[in-house]
């Protein structure tokens, strides 16, 4: 890949991760199925957990592990023949809709988000999930 294609400013990095993984898979450097890719995600989650517990102030190492986790998740997405950008858009849209429903719920209770307790916000989240099922 050319340097221009690797430039953070010229390509979405989820797309780049997918492209790199597709390229190396063509050479046989790949998990045989999604099972191995998902197991790698579990391993990366553990590494993030360990770093957060062992060195919560070491943002460089934590960020490195979070990047590895994102890369591993994109690999699972690739094994499902899906587009990471589209899945992230869908998840963000779903969260945004639910959050707006939570705000509505909290407002109906006569509260602001800032004043609501964790329990009230959780009740709002459950309300939002029910609203989404009924749409």
ZAMI-867759 format. One line per field, with one value per atom (N, C-alpha, C): residue number from 1; residue in one letter; x, y, z. Coordinates in steps of 0.2 Angstrom, whole numbers, plus 5000, padded with zeros to 4 digits. Example, Ala and Ser with C-alpha at 12.3 -4.5 7.8 and 13.67 -1.06 7.14 Angstrom:
BEGIN
k = 1	1	1	2	2	2
r = A	A	A	S	S	S
x = 5066	5062	5066	5064	5068	5064
y = 4972	4978	4984	4989	4995	5000
z = 5039	5039	5039	5035	5036	5039
***
This chain:
BEGIN
k = 1	1	1	2	2	2	3	3	3	4	4	4	5	5	5	6	6	6	7	7	7	8	8	8	9	9	9	10	10	10	11	11	11	12	12	12	13	13	13	14	14	14	15	15	15	16	16	16	17	17	17	18	18	18	19	19	19	20	20	20	21	21	21	22	22	22	23	23	23	24	24	24	25	25	25	26	26	26	27	27	27	28	28	28	29	29	29	30	30	30	31	31	31	32	32	32	33	33	33	34	34	34	35	35	35	36	36	36	37	37	37	38	38	38	39	39	39	40	40	40	41	41	41	42	42	42	43	43	43	44	44	44	45	45	45	46	46	46	47	47	47	48	48	48	49	49	49	50	50	50	51	51	51	52	52	52	53	53	53	54	54	54	55	55	55	56	56	56	57	57	57	58	58	58	59	59	59	60	60	60	61	61	61	62	62	62	63	63	63	64	64	64	65	65	65	66	66	66	67	67	67	68	68	68	69	69	69	70	70	70	71	71	71	72	72	72	73	73	73	74	74	74	75	75	75	76	76	76	77	77	77	78	78	78	79	79	79	80	80	80	81	81	81	82	82	82	83	83	83	84	84	84	85	85	85	86	86	86	87	87	87	88	88	88	89	89	89	90	90	90	91	91	91	92	92	92	93	93	93	94	94	94	95	95	95	96	96	96	97	97	97	98	98	98	99	99	99	100	100	100	101	101	101	102	102	102	103	103	103	104	104	104	105	105	105	106	106	106	107	107	107	108	108	108	109	109	109	110	110	110	111	111	111	112	112	112	113	113	113	114	114	114	115	115	115	116	116	116	117	117	117	118	118	118	119	119	119	120	120	120	121	121	121	122	122	122	123	123	123	124	124	124	125	125	125	126	126	126	127	127	127	128	128	128	129	129	129	130	130	130	131	131	131	132	132	132	133	133	133	134	134	134	135	135	135
r = X	X	X	X	X	X	X	X	X	X	X	X	X	X	X	X	X	X	X	X	X	X	X	X	X	X	X	X	X	X	X	X	X	X	X	X	X	X	X	X	X	X	X	X	X	X	X	X	X	X	X	X	X	X	X	X	X	X	X	X	X	X	X	X	X	X	X	X	X	X	X	X	X	X	X	X	X	X	X	X	X	X	X	X	X	X	X	X	X	X	X	X	X	X	X	X	X	X	X	X	X	X	X	X	X	X	X	X	X	X	X	X	X	X	X	X	X	X	X	X	X	X	X	X	X	X	X	X	X	X	X	X	X	X	X	X	X	X	X	X	X	X	X	X	X	X	X	X	X	X	X	X	X	X	X	X	X	X	X	X	X	X	X	X	X	X	X	X	X	X	X	X	X	X	X	X	X	X	X	X	X	X	X	X	X	X	X	X	X	X	X	X	X	X	X	X	X	X	X	X	X	X	X	X	X	X	X	X	X	X	X	X	X	X	X	X	X	X	X	X	X	X	X	X	X	X	X	X	X	X	X	X	X	X	X	X	X	X	X	X	X	X	X	X	X	X	X	X	X	X	X	X	X	X	X	X	X	X	X	X	X	X	X	X	X	X	X	X	X	X	X	X	X	X	X	X	X	X	X	X	X	X	X	X	X	X	X	X	X	X	X	X	X	X	X	X	X	X	X	X	X	X	X	X	X	X	X	X	X	X	X	X	X	X	X	X	X	X	X	X	X	X	X	X	X	X	X	X	X	X	X	X	X	X	X	X	X	X	X	X	X	X	X	X	X	X	X	X	X	X	X	X	X	X	X	X	X	X	X	X	X	X	X	X	X	X	X	X	X	X	X	X	X	X	X	X	X	X	X	X	X	X	X	X	X	X	X	X	X	X	X	X	X	X	X	X	X	X	X	X	X	X	X	X	X
x = 5004	5000	5004	5002	5006	5005	5010	5010	5004	5001	4996	4989	4989	4983	4983	4989	4990	4989	4988	4988	4981	4981	4975	4971	4973	4969	4966	4968	4965	4961	4961	4957	4954	4948	4945	4948	4950	4955	4951	4944	4941	4941	4941	4941	4948	4953	4960	4961	4959	4960	4957	4951	4947	4951	4954	4958	4964	4968	4974	4972	4967	4965	4963	4960	4958	4964	4969	4975	4979	4980	4984	4980	4973	4970	4971	4972	4973	4979	4984	4990	4990	4984	4983	4984	4986	4987	4981	4977	4970	4968	4963	4959	4955	4955	4950	4943	4941	4934	4933	4927	4926	4928	4928	4929	4936	4941	4948	4948	4945	4944	4941	4936	4932	4936	4939	4944	4949	4952	4957	4954	4947	4944	4944	4942	4942	4949	4954	4961	4963	4961	4962	4958	4952	4948	4952	4954	4958	4964	4968	4974	4972	4966	4964	4962	4959	4957	4963	4968	4974	4978	4978	4982	4978	4972	4968	4969	4969	4970	4977	4982	4989	4992	4990	4993	4988	4983	4978	4980	4986	4989	4993	4994	4999	4994	4992	4988	4991	4997	5000	4999	5000	4999	4992	4988	4981	4978	4980	4978	4980	4986	4989	4985	4983	4978	4971	4969	4962	4962	4968	4969	4969	4972	4973	4966	4962	4955	4951	4951	4947	4949	4955	4958	4955	4955	4952	4945	4941	4934	4933	4937	4936	4937	4941	4942	4936	4933	4927	4922	4921	4916	4918	4924	4926	4924	4925	4923	4916	4912	4905	4903	4908	4906	4902	4904	4900	4905	4903	4907	4907	4913	4914	4911	4912	4909	4901	4898	4891	4888	4892	4890	4890	4896	4897	4892	4890	4885	4878	4877	4870	4870	4876	4876	4876	4879	4879	4872	4869	4862	4857	4858	4854	4855	4861	4862	4859	4860	4858	4850	4847	4840	4838	4841	4840	4841	4847	4848	4843	4840	4835	4829	4827	4822	4823	4829	4831	4829	4832	4831	4823	4819	4812	4809	4811	4809	4811	4817	4819	4815	4814	4811	4803	4800	4793	4793	4799	4799	4800	4801	4802	4809	4813	4821	4825	4831	4836	4841	4844	4849	4854	4856	4861	4859	4852	4849	4847	4846	4844	4849	4846	4851	4853	4857	4859	4853	4849	4844	4838	4837	4832	4835	4841	4844	4843	4845	4844	4837	4832	4825	4823	4826	4826	4828	4834	4837	4833	4830	4825	4819	4817	4811	4813	4819	4821	4822	4824	4825	4818	4813	4806	4803	4805	4802	4805	4811	4814	4811	4809	4806	4799	4796	4789	4789	4795	4795	4795
y = 4994	5000	5006	5011	5017	5021	5026	5030	5034	5037	5041	5037	5031	5026	5025	5026	5024	5031	5036	5043	5043	5045	5046	5051	5056	5061	5059	5054	5053	5046	5043	5036	5035	5033	5031	5025	5025	5020	5013	5013	5007	5003	5008	5005	5003	5006	5004	4997	4997	4990	4985	4986	4981	4979	4984	4983	4979	4981	4977	4970	4969	4962	4958	4961	4958	4956	4961	4960	4954	4954	4948	4942	4942	4935	4932	4936	4933	4929	4930	4926	4920	4920	4914	4916	4922	4924	4927	4922	4923	4918	4919	4914	4910	4903	4899	4901	4904	4905	4911	4913	4919	4917	4910	4908	4911	4910	4912	4920	4923	4930	4933	4930	4932	4930	4924	4923	4928	4931	4936	4942	4944	4949	4948	4942	4941	4942	4939	4940	4948	4952	4959	4962	4960	4963	4962	4956	4954	4959	4960	4964	4971	4974	4981	4981	4976	4975	4975	4971	4971	4977	4981	4987	4992	4992	4997	4996	4990	4988	4989	4987	4987	4994	4998	5005	5009	5011	5016	5023	5025	5031	5031	5025	5024	5024	5030	5030	5028	5028	5026	5018	5014	5007	5005	5009	5007	5009	5014	5016	5011	5008	5003	4997	4995	4989	4990	4997	4998	4998	5000	5000	4993	4988	4981	4978	4980	4978	4980	4986	4989	4985	4984	4980	4973	4970	4963	4963	4968	4968	4969	4973	4974	4967	4963	4956	4952	4952	4948	4951	4957	4960	4958	4958	4955	4948	4944	4937	4936	4941	4941	4945	4946	4950	4956	4960	4966	4972	4978	4984	4987	4988	4991	4998	5002	5009	5008	5004	5004	5001	4996	4994	4999	5002	5008	5013	5015	5020	5018	5011	5009	5009	5007	5006	5014	5018	5025	5028	5027	5029	5026	5020	5016	5020	5021	5024	5031	5035	5041	5042	5037	5037	5035	5030	5028	5033	5037	5042	5048	5049	5054	5052	5045	5042	5043	5042	5042	5049	5054	5061	5063	5060	5061	5058	5052	5049	5053	5055	5059	5065	5069	5075	5074	5068	5067	5066	5064	5063	5069	5075	5081	5083	5079	5080	5082	5083	5084	5079	5077	5072	5073	5079	5080	5079	5079	5078	5071	5067	5060	5056	5051	5046	5041	5037	5031	5026	5025	5021	5024	5030	5034	5033	5034	5034	5027	5022	5015	5013	5016	5015	5018	5024	5028	5023	5020	5016	5010	5007	5001	5004	5010	5013	5014	5016	5018	5011	5006	4999	4997	4998	4995	5000	5006	5010	5008	5006	5004	4998	4993	4987	4988	4994	4995	4999	5001	5006	5001
z = 5000	5000	5000	4996	4996	5002	5004	5010	5010	5004	5003	5006	5004	5006	5014	5017	5024	5028	5025	5028	5032	5039	5043	5040	5036	5034	5027	5024	5017	5017	5022	5022	5029	5029	5035	5038	5044	5047	5048	5049	5049	5042	5036	5030	5028	5031	5030	5033	5040	5043	5039	5037	5033	5026	5023	5017	5018	5024	5025	5027	5031	5032	5026	5022	5015	5011	5011	5007	5010	5017	5019	5019	5020	5019	5013	5007	5001	5001	5005	5005	5010	5013	5018	5025	5026	5033	5036	5039	5041	5045	5049	5053	5049	5050	5045	5045	5051	5052	5057	5058	5063	5070	5071	5078	5080	5076	5078	5079	5074	5075	5081	5083	5089	5095	5095	5101	5102	5096	5096	5100	5098	5101	5109	5111	5118	5121	5118	5120	5121	5116	5116	5122	5123	5128	5135	5136	5142	5143	5137	5137	5139	5136	5138	5146	5148	5155	5160	5158	5161	5162	5156	5156	5160	5160	5164	5171	5173	5180	5182	5178	5180	5180	5174	5173	5171	5175	5172	5170	5172	5170	5163	5161	5155	5149	5147	5141	5135	5134	5128	5127	5132	5132	5132	5135	5135	5128	5125	5118	5113	5114	5110	5110	5116	5117	5114	5115	5112	5105	5102	5095	5092	5096	5094	5094	5099	5100	5094	5092	5087	5080	5079	5073	5073	5079	5080	5079	5081	5080	5072	5069	5062	5058	5061	5058	5058	5064	5065	5060	5059	5055	5047	5046	5039	5038	5043	5042	5041	5043	5042	5036	5032	5025	5026	5032	5033	5032	5032	5032	5039	5041	5048	5049	5043	5044	5044	5040	5040	5047	5050	5056	5062	5061	5066	5066	5059	5058	5061	5060	5062	5070	5073	5080	5083	5080	5082	5082	5076	5075	5080	5081	5086	5093	5095	5102	5102	5097	5097	5098	5094	5095	5102	5105	5112	5117	5116	5120	5120	5114	5114	5117	5117	5121	5128	5130	5137	5140	5136	5137	5138	5133	5134	5140	5142	5148	5154	5154	5160	5161	5155	5155	5157	5155	5157	5165	5168	5175	5179	5175	5178	5180	5177	5178	5172	5174	5168	5169	5163	5163	5169	5170	5175	5182	5183	5190	5191	5185	5186	5189	5193	5196	5191	5193	5189	5188	5193	5192	5188	5188	5184	5176	5175	5169	5166	5170	5168	5166	5170	5169	5162	5161	5154	5149	5150	5145	5143	5148	5147	5143	5145	5141	5134	5133	5126	5122	5125	5122	5120	5124	5123	5117	5117	5111	5105	5105	5098	5096	5100	5098	5095	5098	5095	5089	5086	5080	5074
***
